[in-house]
Amino acid sequence: MIDAGYSLAQIAVIAGVTALIRFLPFLVFHKGTPKAVLYLGEVLPYAIIGMLVVYCLKNVSFISGTHGIPEGLSVLLVVLLHRWRHNTLLSIAGGTVCYMVLVQAVF
């Protein structure tokens, strides 16, 4: 059995590191945020989304099986939902449900 003191010390260290990670940018950039960091804040979300799309679609075969139809329809639904409602969670959930229904029930 793990000692209660050990567990409390572990929780304290985890909380301390989490707080340090969250407060460190404010301590480091107290005079203002560098232009490079602002630039990365603007372009990285789009780069990450692009990487996720490539990763999710990397094993899709357009010449066999379902020919990528469930994946293509789900991606289209995600784009349409996001353009319509601008809600990331709705877009992700809608695309996931669409893909699962197509794969499990249709194809």
Backbone as JSON, one array per atom type, in Angstrom:
{
  "sequence": "MIDAGYSLAQIAVIAGVTALIRFLPFLVFHKGTPKAVLYLGEVLPYAIIGMLVVYCLKNVSFISGTHGIPEGLSVLLVVLLHRWRHNTLLSIAGGTVCYMVLVQAVF",
  "N": [[0.85, -1.18, 0.0], [0.51, 2.24, -0.75], [2.01, 4.91, 0.95], [0.27, 7.55, 2.61], [1.48, 10.03, 2.98], [3.44, 9.99, 0.99], [1.81, 10.02, -1.28], [0.56, 12.53, -0.99], [2.83, 14.18, -1.19], [3.56, 13.63, -3.8], [1.32, 14.62, -5.21], [1.58, 17.32, -4.51], [4.0, 17.99, -5.78], [3.3, 17.57, -8.46], [1.25, 19.5, -8.73], [2.74, 21.8, -8.23], [4.6, 21.81, -10.39], [2.8, 21.99, -12.53], [1.65, 24.52, -12.01], [3.97, 26.1, -12.27], [4.59, 25.71, -14.98], [2.41, 26.97, -16.13], [2.61, 29.63, -15.23], [5.15, 30.44, -15.99], [5.49, 31.57, -18.69], [4.45, 34.17, -18.29], [6.26, 35.21, -16.49], [8.65, 35.1, -17.94], [8.12, 36.63, -20.24], [7.56, 39.28, -19.35], [7.89, 41.9, -20.23], [6.73, 42.03, -22.66], [5.4, 40.18, -25.41], [7.49, 38.42, -27.62], [7.88, 39.0, -31.18], [8.26, 36.71, -32.72], [7.07, 34.68, -31.19], [4.41, 35.53, -31.21], [3.92, 35.28, -33.94], [4.2, 32.5, -34.27], [2.03, 31.72, -32.71], [-0.02, 32.45, -34.36], [0.28, 30.92, -36.74], [0.75, 28.22, -36.07], [-1.62, 26.77, -35.14], [-3.03, 26.25, -37.57], [-1.13, 24.77, -38.97], [-0.93, 22.53, -37.32], [-3.52, 21.46, -37.53], [-3.48, 20.84, -40.25], [-1.48, 18.84, -40.24], [-2.78, 16.92, -38.68], [-4.93, 16.23, -40.35], [-3.56, 15.11, -42.52], [-2.36, 12.96, -41.17], [-4.63, 11.51, -40.33], [-5.72, 10.72, -42.75], [-3.79, 9.24, -44.03], [-3.65, 6.45, -44.47], [-5.74, 5.83, -46.13], [-7.22, 4.14, -48.73], [-7.78, 4.77, -52.04], [-8.27, 3.15, -54.14], [-9.2, 0.69, -53.44], [-11.43, -1.27, -51.35], [-13.57, 0.79, -49.56], [-13.04, 2.96, -51.07], [-12.37, 5.39, -49.96], [-14.64, 6.84, -49.45], [-16.24, 7.05, -46.99], [-14.42, 8.47, -45.39], [-13.98, 10.8, -46.91], [-16.58, 11.92, -47.02], [-16.97, 12.39, -44.3], [-14.93, 14.22, -43.7], [-15.8, 16.32, -45.32], [-18.23, 16.89, -44.02], [-17.23, 17.76, -41.53], [-15.92, 20.12, -42.29], [-18.1, 21.6, -43.33], [-19.79, 21.78, -41.05], [-18.12, 23.21, -39.35], [-17.78, 25.62, -40.73], [-20.38, 26.5, -40.66], [-21.26, 26.62, -37.87], [-18.99, 27.32, -36.41], [-17.89, 25.88, -34.29], [-15.73, 23.93, -32.67], [-15.87, 21.52, -31.2], [-18.4, 20.53, -31.94], [-17.94, 20.14, -34.66], [-15.91, 18.16, -34.65], [-17.19, 16.07, -33.24], [-19.43, 15.64, -34.89], [-18.2, 14.84, -37.33], [-16.91, 12.51, -36.44], [-19.07, 10.88, -35.6], [-20.44, 10.68, -38.02], [-18.52, 9.33, -39.61], [-18.27, 6.9, -38.17], [-20.88, 5.86, -38.34], [-21.11, 5.56, -41.13], [-19.05, 3.68, -41.63], [-19.77, 1.52, -39.99], [-22.48, 0.91, -40.54], [-23.17, 1.46, -43.22], [-21.09, 0.97, -45.15]],
  "CA": [[0.0, 0.0, 0.0], [1.29, 3.46, -0.84], [1.86, 5.77, 2.11], [-0.51, 8.77, 2.35], [2.43, 11.14, 2.87], [4.05, 9.9, -0.33], [0.79, 10.45, -2.24], [0.41, 13.98, -0.86], [4.03, 14.8, -1.75], [3.47, 13.47, -5.25], [0.31, 15.58, -5.67], [2.15, 18.66, -4.35], [4.99, 18.19, -6.84], [2.55, 17.69, -9.72], [0.59, 20.8, -8.71], [3.78, 22.83, -8.35], [5.11, 21.83, -11.76], [1.73, 22.51, -13.37], [1.57, 25.98, -11.79], [5.17, 26.7, -12.84], [4.45, 25.71, -16.44], [1.39, 27.96, -16.52], [3.03, 30.99, -14.89], [6.46, 30.73, -16.55], [5.47, 32.54, -19.8], [4.23, 35.52, -17.78], [7.5, 35.64, -15.87], [9.68, 35.26, -18.96], [7.73, 37.69, -21.18], [6.91, 40.35, -18.59], [7.96, 43.18, -20.95], [5.95, 41.92, -23.9], [5.62, 38.94, -26.13], [8.29, 38.6, -28.83], [7.15, 38.86, -32.44], [8.35, 35.32, -33.17], [6.07, 33.9, -30.46], [3.11, 35.94, -31.74], [3.8, 34.67, -35.27], [3.94, 31.08, -34.09], [0.68, 31.6, -32.21], [-0.95, 32.62, -35.48], [0.4, 29.92, -37.8], [0.81, 26.83, -35.6], [-2.9, 26.04, -35.15], [-3.34, 25.78, -38.92], [-0.16, 23.72, -39.29], [-1.29, 21.34, -36.56], [-4.72, 20.9, -38.15], [-3.03, 20.21, -41.49], [-0.78, 17.6, -39.9], [-3.78, 15.95, -38.22], [-5.68, 15.76, -41.52], [-2.67, 14.2, -43.25], [-2.21, 11.75, -40.35], [-5.88, 10.75, -40.34], [-6.04, 10.21, -44.08], [-2.6, 8.66, -44.65], [-3.83, 5.05, -44.84], [-6.97, 5.68, -46.91], [-6.98, 3.62, -50.08], [-8.8, 5.24, -52.98], [-8.43, 2.17, -55.22], [-9.77, -0.56, -52.94], [-12.3, -1.13, -50.19], [-14.65, 1.78, -49.68], [-12.52, 4.01, -51.95], [-12.24, 6.64, -49.23], [-15.91, 7.56, -49.41], [-16.61, 7.48, -45.63], [-13.48, 9.49, -44.93], [-14.24, 12.03, -47.65], [-17.84, 12.5, -46.55], [-16.79, 12.86, -42.93], [-14.14, 15.45, -43.78], [-16.7, 17.35, -45.86], [-19.16, 17.27, -42.96], [-16.5, 18.55, -40.54], [-15.71, 21.46, -42.86], [-19.39, 22.3, -43.39], [-20.23, 22.1, -39.69], [-17.29, 24.27, -38.77], [-18.11, 26.89, -41.41], [-21.74, 26.89, -40.27], [-21.42, 26.95, -36.46], [-17.71, 27.75, -35.81], [-17.78, 25.17, -33.02], [-14.78, 22.85, -32.9], [-16.37, 20.26, -30.64], [-19.49, 20.07, -32.8], [-17.34, 19.66, -35.9], [-15.21, 16.89, -34.38], [-18.19, 15.05, -32.89], [-20.22, 15.35, -36.09], [-17.38, 14.05, -38.25], [-16.67, 11.19, -35.86], [-20.32, 10.13, -35.67], [-20.68, 10.41, -39.44], [-17.59, 8.28, -40.05], [-18.59, 5.63, -37.53], [-22.13, 5.36, -38.92], [-20.83, 5.11, -42.48], [-18.22, 2.48, -41.61], [-20.44, 0.4, -39.3], [-23.8, 0.59, -41.03], [-23.37, 1.64, -44.65], [-20.06, 0.3, -45.96]],
  "C": [[0.89, 1.24, 0.0], [0.97, 4.34, 0.37], [1.12, 7.06, 1.73], [0.4, 9.97, 2.2], [3.1, 11.17, 1.51], [3.06, 10.4, -1.39], [0.6, 11.96, -2.19], [1.62, 14.71, -1.43], [4.01, 14.74, -3.27], [2.46, 14.47, -5.85], [0.84, 17.0, -5.57], [3.16, 18.95, -5.44], [4.29, 18.38, -8.19], [1.87, 19.06, -9.8], [1.6, 21.93, -8.88], [4.32, 22.94, -9.76], [4.05, 22.38, -12.72], [1.61, 24.02, -13.24], [2.77, 26.68, -12.41], [5.06, 26.78, -14.36], [3.46, 26.77, -16.88], [1.83, 29.4, -16.27], [4.35, 31.39, -15.53], [6.41, 31.7, -17.73], [5.25, 33.98, -19.32], [5.49, 36.07, -17.12], [8.58, 35.93, -16.91], [9.38, 36.45, -19.86], [7.04, 38.85, -20.47], [6.95, 41.69, -19.29], [7.13, 43.18, -22.22], [6.31, 40.64, -24.62], [6.44, 39.2, -27.38], [7.48, 38.35, -30.09], [7.17, 37.43, -32.95], [7.29, 34.45, -32.48], [4.67, 34.26, -30.94], [2.87, 35.31, -33.11], [3.48, 33.19, -35.15], [2.53, 30.83, -33.56], [-0.36, 31.74, -33.3], [-0.9, 31.46, -36.46], [0.37, 28.48, -37.3], [-0.54, 26.13, -35.54], [-3.26, 25.49, -36.53], [-2.39, 24.66, -39.34], [-0.51, 22.42, -38.57], [-2.53, 20.67, -37.15], [-4.35, 20.22, -39.47], [-2.33, 18.89, -41.25], [-1.77, 16.52, -39.45], [-4.59, 15.39, -39.39], [-4.83, 14.77, -42.3], [-2.53, 12.88, -42.48], [-3.47, 10.89, -40.4], [-6.17, 10.11, -41.69], [-4.89, 9.48, -44.75], [-2.8, 7.22, -45.12], [-5.11, 4.8, -45.64], [-6.6, 5.22, -48.32], [-8.13, 4.04, -50.99], [-9.05, 4.25, -54.12], [-9.0, 0.83, -54.75], [-10.67, -0.26, -51.75], [-13.43, -0.15, -50.44], [-14.24, 2.98, -50.53], [-12.45, 5.37, -51.27], [-13.52, 7.44, -49.12], [-16.3, 7.95, -47.99], [-15.7, 8.59, -45.1], [-13.75, 10.83, -45.6], [-15.52, 12.71, -47.2], [-17.71, 13.07, -45.14], [-15.97, 14.15, -42.9], [-15.0, 16.59, -44.31], [-17.69, 17.82, -44.8], [-18.47, 18.12, -41.9], [-16.31, 19.98, -41.04], [-17.02, 22.25, -42.88], [-19.9, 22.69, -42.01], [-19.42, 23.24, -39.1], [-17.55, 25.62, -39.43], [-19.47, 27.42, -40.96], [-21.79, 27.39, -38.83], [-20.16, 27.47, -35.78], [-17.52, 27.14, -34.42], [-16.92, 23.92, -33.25], [-15.31, 21.52, -32.39], [-17.51, 19.68, -31.47], [-18.92, 19.48, -34.09], [-16.69, 18.3, -35.71], [-16.22, 15.78, -34.1], [-19.02, 14.67, -34.12], [-19.45, 14.51, -37.09], [-17.13, 12.65, -37.74], [-17.91, 10.33, -35.97], [-20.63, 9.75, -37.12], [-19.8, 9.27, -39.93], [-17.97, 6.93, -39.47], [-19.88, 5.02, -38.1], [-21.87, 4.82, -40.33], [-20.04, 3.8, -42.49], [-18.97, 1.29, -41.03], [-21.74, -0.03, -39.97], [-23.94, 0.62, -42.56], [-22.37, 0.83, -45.46], [-19.6, -0.99, -45.31]]
}
